[in-house]
Amino acid sequence: PLACVAQENVLQRVLQLPVVSSTCESLQRSYASTKEAHPLVASVCDVYERGVQGAGALAAWSVEPVVRRLEPQLAVANDLACRGLDHLQDKIPALQYPVDK
């Protein structure tokens, strides 16, 4: 695995792991096919999705000042998390394969 650099984000790295990305893709396909097959479920999900988007935007706006103040501490935590991820990737090779493998 690559060593952590300042611009690296541990969440982005985790989402790029084949085991995680293939799981997310599978869940997304299942969610989409369920919505397609069941119109009532789709309408409820659409309302929920709009609510989550609004809540996410509000949360991002409200925590921005806190994040700016904690930026140095968050950078240190991110670096430590990236190092931990490096260690996990070395110790658990299965993380490099999609779920079906």
C-alpha positions, 0 to 999 in steps of 0.5 A: 500500500501507498504511504499516506500523503497530506491530501489522502483521506482515509474515508476515500481510501476505504471506499476504494478498497475492492471489498468495500466498493463491490459491496456498495455497488451490490447494495446500490443495485439491490436498492435500485431494483427494489425501488423499481419493483415496488412503486410504494417503496420507491415513493417512501424511499424518495421522500426519505432520500430528499430528507437525508439530502436536506439534513446532510446539507444542514449538518455540513453547514453547521459543522463547518466552523468546528471542522475549520478549528479542528483541522490540525487535529483532524489531519493528525487523526486522518494520518493515523487512520491511514497508517492503520489502514496500511497495516490492515491492507498488509495483514488482510490481503482479502481487502484487495478483492471484490466480495465475490472472490 
